[in-house]
Amino acid sequence: MYKKRSGILYRHHADLHLTQAELAGQAILDACKQANLSLADIDLLITVNGVPQQALPSTTSHIFAKLNWQGTGYDVNASCVGFLPALQQAEALLDMEYYKRIAICASDLASRGLNWQNDETALIFGDGASCVILEKGADNGGGLTSFLMQSYPDGIEYCQIKAGDTARNPKTGMTDSDFCFAMDGFGVFKKRAKCVLPVFLEKLFATPQNPLTIKDIDLWVVHQASHLGMSHLIKRLHIDPQKVINIYPTHGNQVSAFLPTVLHEAVIAGQSQRGKTVARGRG
């Protein structure tokens, strides 16, 4: 019953004694090992999270402390898609030659904020961390071909964690449920399907120097918020399912960590290769 409702076979939740910085640190060390690098080889760390380890100091600072790393870095918070603006920032900084090598590490412990009385959210979220290390490549037409982010403030109440910052706290008033993630899944789906997706993709693909169509995309690496959302994306855009990396059934929605985790799966499976046009975004 749960599999049919959620599309989840299994997902992973971190032990309560494991911190977000520790999980992120493991991902960073693993990425360095795979690239035969040390922490000293990383010039900048961009840490991505939907929910940070704590309000202050930054999650980046906690990672530096856990790894005993005297590094340079900062946090990016853009909910599920934070990896994308971090990627754009890293590309710009590398192109300007401010840094030689940049690590982007996304981590979220979604299980810490679940309301287990609400199946809509409790069944679909998983914890995770993933890290990518970027360098400036040869000027051969690679890099980001097109980039677009847009906000839709009329849907501000669709996904919320109300407490934890300045709005709801011991001084202003709060309840235990304010610390749990709340979502209007149908509202999100309806907004995206009817209003967002067609116009957004039209703008994204209308790149003057290199216009694209859906058929030009070799591989889709997208954030998978739910199994129904993914099914709708594939059907609505007439995408070949073989071009979509789908790890949602075995990972769940990992918030900001999901996109780089999907990219990792694409790389180790040999599906993300030099010369391919890859679409990264929210599904």
PAMI-955499 format. One line per field, with one value per residue (C-alpha): y, x, z; residue number from 1; residue in three letters. Coordinates in nm, 4 decimals. Example, Ala and Ser with C-alpha at 12.3 -4.5 7.8 and 13.67 -1.06 7.14 Angstrom:
% residues 2
v	-0.4500, -0.1060
u	1.2300, 1.3670
w	0.7800, 0.7140
num	1, 2
residu	Ala, Ser
% end
This chain:
% residues 283
v	0.0000, 0.2444, 0.1732, 0.2432, 0.5670, 0.7032, 0.5335, 0.4547, 0.1150, 0.2416, 0.5548, 0.6351, 0.8262, 0.9291, 0.8205, 1.0935, 1.1281, 1.2107, 1.5820, 1.7437, 1.8672, 1.5147, 1.3709, 1.6508, 1.6026, 1.2361, 1.3325, 1.5906, 1.3476, 1.0826, 1.3288, 1.4268, 1.0613, 0.9911, 1.2894, 1.2110, 1.5482, 1.6716, 1.9363, 2.1762, 2.1495, 2.2975, 2.6775, 2.7346, 2.5324, 2.6192, 2.4388, 2.3872, 2.3017, 2.3421, 2.3552, 2.4350, 2.2615, 2.5690, 2.9367, 3.0568, 2.9853, 2.8532, 2.4845, 2.5533, 2.6639, 2.3435, 2.1374, 2.3175, 2.2482, 1.8773, 1.8300, 2.0531, 2.2428, 2.6070, 2.6720, 2.9430, 2.9041, 3.0019, 2.8601, 2.8723, 2.8142, 2.7760, 2.4819, 2.1764, 2.3460, 2.5111, 2.3066, 2.4948, 2.8516, 2.7147, 2.5592, 2.8886, 3.0810, 2.8299, 2.8546, 3.2349, 3.2335, 2.9810, 3.1759, 3.4923, 3.2879, 3.3866, 3.0217, 2.7198, 2.4475, 2.4692, 2.2040, 2.2154, 1.9987, 1.9625, 1.7996, 1.7740, 1.5716, 1.5847, 1.3125, 1.5534, 1.7673, 1.5106, 1.4891, 1.1148, 1.1696, 1.3102, 1.0352, 1.2839, 1.4015, 1.1315, 0.8584, 1.0359, 1.2087, 1.0715, 1.2064, 1.2481, 1.4420, 1.4666, 1.6644, 1.7672, 1.9271, 2.1718, 2.3084, 2.5361, 2.3229, 2.3884, 2.6475, 2.3929, 2.4935, 2.3143, 2.4600, 2.5967, 2.6477, 2.8102, 2.8933, 3.0167, 3.0497, 3.2014, 3.2496, 3.2169, 3.3970, 3.3201, 2.9639, 3.0662, 2.8595, 2.5360, 2.4174, 2.5442, 2.4939, 2.7800, 2.7814, 2.7986, 3.1558, 3.5020, 3.4401, 3.1741, 3.1260, 3.1340, 3.5113, 3.5319, 3.2052, 2.8602, 2.5043, 2.1709, 2.1274, 2.4550, 2.2741, 2.0065, 2.0272, 2.0923, 2.0642, 2.1120, 1.8548, 1.9032, 2.2797, 2.2406, 1.9924, 2.2080, 2.5235, 2.3587, 2.1669, 2.4472, 2.7634, 2.7044, 2.4240, 2.5337, 2.8992, 2.8206, 2.5742, 2.8106, 3.0788, 2.8344, 2.6938, 3.0332, 3.0910, 3.3302, 3.1867, 2.8237, 2.7644, 2.4198, 2.1930, 1.9044, 1.6619, 1.8136, 1.7002, 1.3794, 1.3314, 1.4675, 1.5079, 1.6539, 1.6926, 1.4312, 1.5624, 1.2716, 0.9752, 1.1389, 1.4558, 1.2604, 1.0632, 1.3835, 1.5487, 1.2575, 1.2345, 1.6074, 1.6759, 1.3468, 1.2571, 0.9188, 0.7546, 0.6103, 0.9661, 1.0279, 0.9252, 0.8055, 0.7216, 0.8416, 0.4889, 0.4087, 0.7491, 0.9462, 1.3243, 1.4330, 1.8059, 1.9934, 1.6779, 1.5089, 1.6830, 1.6177, 1.2617, 1.2035, 1.3522, 1.1133, 0.8169, 0.9360, 0.9609, 0.6197, 0.4624, 0.6173, 0.8161, 1.1641, 1.2020, 1.4830, 1.6322, 1.5411, 1.8034, 1.7535, 1.9224, 1.9811, 2.1168, 2.0455, 1.7718
u	0.0000, 0.2759, 0.4721, 0.1681, 0.0879, 0.4420, 0.6373, 0.9082, 1.0776, 1.3109, 1.5035, 1.7660, 1.7342, 2.0419, 2.0993, 1.9909, 2.3474, 2.4804, 2.4996, 2.4452, 2.8056, 2.9357, 2.7319, 2.8445, 3.2036, 3.1902, 3.0663, 3.3442, 3.6163, 3.4766, 3.4733, 3.8326, 3.9339, 3.7673, 3.9483, 4.2815, 4.2739, 4.3179, 4.1152, 4.4046, 4.3400, 3.9895, 3.9901, 3.6225, 3.3403, 2.9806, 2.7476, 2.3886, 2.0977, 1.7234, 1.7426, 2.0803, 2.2279, 2.1477, 2.0661, 2.4164, 2.6945, 2.6644, 2.6645, 2.9875, 3.1492, 3.0353, 3.1835, 3.5169, 3.5168, 3.4358, 3.7063, 3.9604, 3.9757, 4.0872, 3.8866, 3.6908, 3.3207, 2.9604, 2.6056, 2.3429, 1.9789, 1.7298, 1.5255, 1.5295, 1.7091, 1.9961, 2.2524, 2.1648, 2.2441, 2.5530, 2.6596, 2.6032, 2.8019, 3.0861, 3.1023, 3.1171, 3.3890, 3.5971, 3.5557, 3.6744, 3.9681, 3.9036, 3.9418, 4.0972, 3.8902, 3.5484, 3.3574, 2.9780, 2.8338, 2.4592, 2.3215, 1.9826, 1.8427, 1.4776, 1.3832, 1.4424, 1.1460, 0.8823, 0.5349, 0.4772, 0.1036, 0.1082, 0.1674, 0.1912, 0.5293, 0.6471, 0.6616, 0.8615, 1.1619, 1.5102, 1.8388, 2.1559, 2.4665, 2.6563, 2.9579, 3.0940, 3.4319, 3.4577, 3.7504, 3.7616, 3.7645, 3.8943, 3.7064, 3.5345, 3.1707, 3.1074, 2.9741, 2.6265, 2.4469, 2.1433, 2.0319, 1.7005, 1.5522, 1.2149, 1.0119, 0.6344, 0.5376, 0.1679, 0.2595, 0.4528, 0.2280, 0.2525, 0.5739, 0.6646, 0.8588, 0.7195, 0.9480, 1.3197, 1.4029, 1.2615, 0.8948, 0.8043, 1.0226, 0.9929, 0.9402, 0.6838, 0.5087, 0.5305, 0.4012, 0.5777, 0.4097, 0.5644, 0.8992, 0.7659, 0.7582, 0.4108, 0.3174, 0.0147, 0.1183, -0.1844, -0.1322, 0.2294, 0.1377, -0.1444, 0.0673, 0.3545, 0.1469, -0.0829, 0.1205, 0.4896, 0.6250, 0.5319, 0.6336, 0.9462, 1.0833, 1.0069, 1.2196, 1.4939, 1.5374, 1.5247, 1.8983, 1.9988, 2.3469, 2.2367, 1.8594, 1.7479, 1.4471, 1.3433, 1.4713, 1.8207, 1.8510, 2.0533, 1.9982, 1.7564, 1.9013, 1.6096, 1.4981, 1.2304, 0.9834, 0.7414, 0.6744, 0.3582, 0.5484, 0.8099, 0.5482, 0.3701, 0.6950, 0.7833, 0.4345, 0.3756, 0.7068, 0.7135, 1.0553, 1.2105, 1.2141, 1.5580, 1.6936, 1.5778, 1.7892, 1.5285, 1.6544, 1.3483, 1.2197, 1.5448, 1.6380, 1.3197, 1.3140, 1.6491, 1.5719, 1.8884, 2.1031, 1.8921, 2.0199, 2.3918, 2.3070, 2.1258, 2.4240, 2.6541, 2.4408, 2.4509, 2.8308, 2.8959, 2.6484, 2.8346, 2.5308, 2.6760, 2.9658, 3.1617, 2.9728, 2.6245, 2.3564, 2.2226, 1.9133, 1.9281, 1.6307, 1.3242, 1.0892
w	0.0000, 0.0978, -0.2202, -0.4368, -0.2561, -0.2342, -0.5123, -0.2544, -0.2199, 0.0518, 0.1522, 0.4115, 0.7394, 0.9362, 1.2940, 1.5346, 1.6608, 1.3134, 1.2343, 0.8984, 0.8958, 0.9613, 0.6740, 0.4418, 0.5529, 0.4555, 0.1079, 0.0674, 0.1717, -0.0631, -0.3553, -0.2798, -0.2685, -0.6034, -0.7582, -0.5861, -0.4089, -0.0531, 0.1297, 0.0750, -0.2999, -0.2606, -0.2878, -0.2037, -0.0507, -0.1361, 0.1027, -0.0100, 0.2173, 0.2289, 0.6090, 0.7723, 1.0735, 1.2809, 1.2239, 1.3134, 1.2389, 0.8839, 0.7969, 0.6082, 0.9348, 1.1054, 0.8205, 0.8525, 1.2266, 1.1842, 0.9216, 1.0979, 0.7697, 0.7568, 0.4425, 0.2651, 0.1962, 0.2418, 0.2402, -0.0336, 0.0590, -0.2229, -0.0957, -0.3246, -0.6139, -0.4228, -0.6161, -0.9357, -0.8233, -0.6470, -0.9778, -1.1609, -0.8990, -0.9164, -1.2952, -1.2805, -1.0136, -1.2081, -1.5329, -1.3564, -1.2235, -0.8629, -0.7708, -0.9382, -0.7745, -0.6065, -0.4133, -0.3916, -0.1150, -0.0665, 0.2462, 0.4137, 0.7017, 0.6015, 0.8503, 1.1393, 1.0356, 0.9369, 1.0833, 1.1047, 1.1252, 0.7704, 0.5142, 0.2275, 0.3540, 0.5968, 0.3323, 0.0631, 0.2225, 0.2730, 0.4099, 0.2107, 0.1156, -0.2097, -0.3266, -0.6663, -0.7337, -1.0219, -1.2207, -1.5226, -1.8354, -2.1847, -2.3875, -2.6101, -2.5815, -2.2520, -1.9296, -1.8680, -2.1979, -2.0408, -1.6867, -1.5505, -1.2027, -1.1202, -0.8015, -0.7693, -0.4475, -0.4904, -0.3876, -0.0770, 0.1543, -0.0438, 0.1293, 0.4749, 0.7951, 0.9997, 1.3046, 1.3673, 1.2712, 1.3451, 1.2575, 1.5149, 1.8204, 2.2019, 2.1962, 1.9149, 1.9957, 1.8411, 1.8584, 1.8071, 1.4682, 1.3482, 1.3333, 1.0955, 0.7186, 0.5775, 0.2108, -0.0104, -0.2679, -0.4903, -0.4889, -0.5956, -0.8685, -1.0044, -1.0073, -1.1877, -1.4391, -1.5505, -1.5051, -1.4557, -1.6712, -2.0282, -1.9908, -1.7900, -2.0460, -2.3328, -2.1645, -2.0687, -2.4177, -2.5912, -2.5578, -2.8382, -2.8887, -2.8668, -2.8872, -2.7739, -2.7943, -2.5732, -2.8367, -2.8049, -2.4429, -2.4109, -2.0380, -1.7761, -1.4264, -1.2340, -0.8762, -0.8146, -0.5592, -0.6046, -0.8324, -0.9676, -1.0496, -1.2425, -1.4347, -1.5301, -1.6444, -1.8720, -2.0236, -2.0575, -2.2318, -2.4276, -2.2854, -2.3510, -2.0031, -2.0847, -2.0814, -1.7230, -1.4237, -1.1744, -0.8246, -0.6356, -0.5451, -0.3619, -0.2203, -0.1692, -0.1888, -0.0402, -0.0735, -0.1832, -0.1817, -0.4466, -0.7632, -0.7078, -0.5981, -0.9276, -1.1112, -0.9220, -1.0272, -1.3879, -1.3807, -1.2243, -1.4675, -1.7608, -1.8744, -1.8164, -2.0573, -2.2194, -2.5135, -2.3911, -2.3336, -1.9817, -1.8396, -1.4647, -1.2765, -1.0716, -1.1892
num	1, 2, 3, 4, 5, 6, 7, 8, 9, 10, 11, 12, 13, 14, 15, 16, 17, 18, 19, 20, 21, 22, 23, 24, 25, 26, 27, 28, 29, 30, 31, 32, 33, 34, 35, 36, 37, 38, 39, 40, 41, 42, 43, 44, 45, 46, 47, 48, 49, 50, 51, 52, 53, 54, 55, 56, 57, 58, 59, 60, 61, 62, 63, 64, 65, 66, 67, 68, 69, 70, 71, 72, 73, 74, 75, 76, 77, 78, 79, 80, 81, 82, 83, 84, 85, 86, 87, 88, 89, 90, 91, 92, 93, 94, 95, 96, 97, 98, 99, 100, 101, 102, 103, 104, 105, 106, 107, 108, 109, 110, 111, 112, 113, 114, 115, 116, 117, 118, 119, 120, 121, 122, 123, 124, 125, 126, 127, 128, 129, 130, 131, 132, 133, 134, 135, 136, 137, 138, 139, 140, 141, 142, 143, 144, 145, 146, 147, 148, 149, 150, 151, 152, 153, 154, 155, 156, 157, 158, 159, 160, 161, 162, 163, 164, 165, 166, 167, 168, 169, 170, 171, 172, 173, 174, 175, 176, 177, 178, 179, 180, 181, 182, 183, 184, 185, 186, 187, 188, 189, 190, 191, 192, 193, 194, 195, 196, 197, 198, 199, 200, 201, 202, 203, 204, 205, 206, 207, 208, 209, 210, 211, 212, 213, 214, 215, 216, 217, 218, 219, 220, 221, 222, 223, 224, 225, 226, 227, 228, 229, 230, 231, 232, 233, 234, 235, 236, 237, 238, 239, 240, 241, 242, 243, 244, 245, 246, 247, 248, 249, 250, 251, 252, 253, 254, 255, 256, 257, 258, 259, 260, 261, 262, 263, 264, 265, 266, 267, 268, 269, 270, 271, 272, 273, 274, 275, 276, 277, 278, 279, 280, 281, 282, 283
residu	Met, Tyr, Lys, Lys, Arg, Ser, Gly, Ile, Leu, Tyr, Arg, His, His, Ala, Asp, Leu, His, Leu, Thr, Gln, Ala, Glu, Leu, Ala, Gly, Gln, Ala, Ile, Leu, Asp, Ala, Cys, Lys, Gln, Ala, Asn, Leu, Ser, Leu, Ala, Asp, Ile, Asp, Leu, Leu, Ile, Thr, Val, Asn, Gly, Val, Pro, Gln, Gln, Ala, Leu, Pro, Ser, Thr, Thr, Ser, His, Ile, Phe, Ala, Lys, Leu, Asn, Trp, Gln, Gly, Thr, Gly, Tyr, Asp, Val, Asn, Ala, Ser, Cys, Val, Gly, Phe, Leu, Pro, Ala, Leu, Gln, Gln, Ala, Glu, Ala, Leu, Leu, Asp, Met, Glu, Tyr, Tyr, Lys, Arg, Ile, Ala, Ile, Cys, Ala, Ser, Asp, Leu, Ala, Ser, Arg, Gly, Leu, Asn, Trp, Gln, Asn, Asp, Glu, Thr, Ala, Leu, Ile, Phe, Gly, Asp, Gly, Ala, Ser, Cys, Val, Ile, Leu, Glu, Lys, Gly, Ala, Asp, Asn, Gly, Gly, Gly, Leu, Thr, Ser, Phe, Leu, Met, Gln, Ser, Tyr, Pro, Asp, Gly, Ile, Glu, Tyr, Cys, Gln, Ile, Lys, Ala, Gly, Asp, Thr, Ala, Arg, Asn, Pro, Lys, Thr, Gly, Met, Thr, Asp, Ser, Asp, Phe, Cys, Phe, Ala, Met, Asp, Gly, Phe, Gly, Val, Phe, Lys, Lys, Arg, Ala, Lys, Cys, Val, Leu, Pro, Val, Phe, Leu, Glu, Lys, Leu, Phe, Ala, Thr, Pro, Gln, Asn, Pro, Leu, Thr, Ile, Lys, Asp, Ile, Asp, Leu, Trp, Val, Val, His, Gln, Ala, Ser, His, Leu, Gly, Met, Ser, His, Leu, Ile, Lys, Arg, Leu, His, Ile, Asp, Pro, Gln, Lys, Val, Ile, Asn, Ile, Tyr, Pro, Thr, His, Gly, Asn, Gln, Val, Ser, Ala, Phe, Leu, Pro, Thr, Val, Leu, His, Glu, Ala, Val, Ile, Ala, Gly, Gln, Ser, Gln, Arg, Gly, Lys, Thr, Val, Ala, Arg, Gly, Arg, Gly
% end
